[in-house]
Each structure stands twice: as structure tokens, then as C-alpha cells.
């Protein structure tokens, strides 16, 4: 199964939200870069189900070691 991903660094406002969440934790970490990824067709499936009408969505971020990203991107979380 071939999957195409588009990704770009997130807008400054989104990055600030992630940074604020990081400061409210009990452990320390440094955020280098935050990317916004979208699998091909994912936005259409999201809209078809009807979730796009809700405006109270939250950002979801996932931090991981570099070695695990290939599996995450190919199979999802």
C-alpha cells in the first residue's frame, strides 16, 4: 500500500500552543520542529463523516524517537 504525505512546519500560533502544553508537564523536553502531516484522502474522509462541522477541536501532537517515525507514518498511530 502506497501512502503519500504532505508536511510542512506549522504556523507560529500552532507551535506556540504546543510549546505552552510542553511547559505544563512534569518532564522536560525541547521542541525542535513541529510539522503538520496529512495522509492522502484523510481530509476528505474527515469531512464525509461530519466531524469537520465541530469547531472545538484540539491539536494533537506526538513526540517520538527518529527511528520510530517510519512505522508511524506508514501505519498511523
WOJO-V879097 format. One record per backbone hydrogen bond with DSSP energy under -1.0 kcal/mol. NH is the residue of the N-H (numbers start at 1). CO is the residue of the C=O. If there is no record, write none. Layout:
BEGIN
[[NH/CO] [NH/CO]]
END
This chain:
BEGIN
[[6/38] [8/36] [10/34] [15/11] [16/12] [17/13] [18/14] [19/15] [20/16] [21/17] [22/18] [23/19] [25/22] [36/8] [38/6] [40/4] [42/39] [45/41] [46/42] [47/43] [48/44] [49/45] [51/46] [53/50] [54/51] [68/65] [69/66] [72/68] [73/69] [74/70] [75/71] [76/72]]
END
